[in-house]
Structures are given as structure tokens and as C-alpha cells.
């Protein structure tokens, strides 16, 4: 199972002068102030920033769950905000999403949770569905857990099941919203290693929203830092540490701790 090929040179996702606000006019709070960035195809982009800086809002804009006040949110060159309902549904089939809490249905078994998107979006036979689901569960080391319910699973196993479900329609882009919330450090590291392996095997574009800094940076080909509605884009952790912008240096010192301080001492 592999991601669909697209020979286009366009970025997988592109934000152009995107503004997003919430609240009534008199008390309007602007989360994104005309931000622009692009997400390269087939790579892993991490979106970082403090609480309330608009990380999850960016994912909702990409999926068309929210619409920008102005600017463009492009997926393969298509402006998401201009798509009609049918076209938007069709676009969403190209995405896989791993939600913060895995969003598994408690009343469904592991097998049924993973099979759900295939049943809803395809006309595969039950035999074909079973083959696809069992193959993905094997890839994610979940063989033997097919008949368990979410309440019987550990936090790490729930993440694996959520990822298995997200991959069932061979997505071109997989969005991860705080994927390691609630996991201990050892399990977090295992899940990150799993994400890295699956992205390389399937070749999809990965976008990870996370507060788990600096660990999540190990996965990143690109880092997008959101702060007070503004955006900065980096291709390495070193660029963050070398930035002369006060708020980025403050962010680096708060989130990267001794690693950032050691760099300053060594300079």
C-alpha cells in the first residue's frame, strides 16, 4: 500500500496571506495575521508554537472545517475555501487524520474501527476489506488485537489503531494533531519511530502539530513556528537556535532548555 503518485511540482499545501479571526466584531481575536508558508510534498512538516497560537486551526483550515477570513489555503493548487461540498468531500478522501485522542469508536472493535473508512468510501468486498485491514494491522504490530475494544487498549496501541485507520484509503497527506498527548516518554519515542518508518514506507506528506518539543523536531524536514499570528519557517533545529528574533530565542530557551543554553555557551 503506497501513497498516490502526483508528478506536480506544486507544494502539497500552501497558505497565502491567510487571516483567521474568531469572536464578534467588537471582541474579535485574530489568530492568524496574513501568514504564508508551503508544505513540501512527501516530507514531514512540524507545526509548533505555544498554546492558542493557531496550530490546530491551521489543520482545520486545510481540511475545510474552518474557512479563512481572507487569503488562500491551497491543496495541490486548489483553494479549499472555494470548493463546493461534493468537491470538498472528494478532496478529504486524499487525507488521513490522526486525532489527538485517536477518536476511536468505543463500541467498535479494532478491526471495525480500521475498516470503517473503507466501508464508507469504497465498494470493496468484505474479503478485500479484510485483506487490507489485516495487512495494515500487521505493519503496525497489531496482529492478534483485532477483536479488542478501545477500552482494552493501552494509549500507545490506540495511537497505532488510529494511524492504521488513517492509512486505509492510501492518503497523499496525513495530518497529526498532538499525536503523543497522554503518552509516557518511552511510548512517545516508540510512536515517533513508528511515524518515521510509516512515512518513509508510504511516502505521504506528513503534517504534525505538536507541543512535544524538542523531541518531535527529530522527525521534521521543515519546522513552522507560529507566534502571535505570525509565522517563521525553518529547515533545521539549528536555524531556530541561531535565530536573532527575541521571541524565537525565548521560545527556544523555554522549550529546548539545556540544549539551547549549551549552544549559547559553546558560541
C-alpha positions, 0 to 999 in steps of 0.5 A, a space after each residue: 500500500 503506497 501513497 498516490 503518485 502526483 508528478 506536480 511540482 506544486 507544494 502539497 499545501 500552501 497558505 497565502 496571506 491567510 487571516 483567521 479571526 474568531 469572536 464578534 466584531 467588537 471582541 474579535 481575536 485574530 489568530 492568524 495575521 496574513 501568514 504564508 508558508 508551503 508544505 513540501 510534498 512527501 516530507 514531514 512538516 512540524 507545526 509548533 508554537 505555544 498554546 492558542 497560537 493557531 496550530 490546530 486551526 491551521 489543520 482545520 483550515 486545510 481540511 475545510 472545517 474552518 474557512 479563512 477570513 481572507 487569503 488562500 489555503 491551497 491543496 495541490 493548487 486548489 483553494 479549499 475555501 472555494 470548493 463546493 461540498 461534493 468537491 470538498 468531500 472528494 478532496 478529504 478522501 486524499 487525507 488521513 487524520 490522526 486525532 489527538 485522542 485517536 477518536 476511536 469508536 468505543 463500541 467498535 472493535 479494532 478491526 471495525 474501527 480500521 475498516 470503517 473508512 473503507 466501508 464508507 468510501 469504497 465498494 470493496 468486498 468484505 474479503 478485500 476489506 479484510 485483506 487490507 485491514 489485516 495487512 495494515 494491522 500487521 505493519 503496525 504490530 497489531 496482529 492478534 488485537 483485532 477483536 479488542 475494544 478501545 477500552 482494552 487498549 493501552 494509549 500507545 496501541 490506540 495511537 497505532 489503531 488510529 494511524 492504521 485507520 488513517 492509512 486505509 484509503 492510501 492518503 497523499 497527506 496525513 495530518 497529526 494533531 498532538 499525536 503523543 498527548 497522554 503518552 509516557 516518554 518511552 511510548 512517545 519515542 516508540 510512536 515517533 519511530 513508528 511515524 518515521 518508518 510509516 512515512 518513509 514506507 508510504 511516502 505521504 506528506 506528513 503534517 504534525 502539530 505538536 507541543 512535544 518539543 524538542 523531541 518531535 523536531 527529530 522527525 521534521 524536514 521543515 519546522 513552522 513556528 507560529 507566534 502571535 499570528 505570525 509565522 517563521 519557517 525553518 529547515 533545521 533545529 539549528 536555524 531556530 537556535 541561531 535565530 536573532 528574533 527575541 521571541 524565537 530565542 525565548 521560545 527556544 530557551 523555554 522549550 529546548 532548555 539545556 540544549 539551547 543554553 549549551 549552544 549559547 555557551 559553546 558560541 
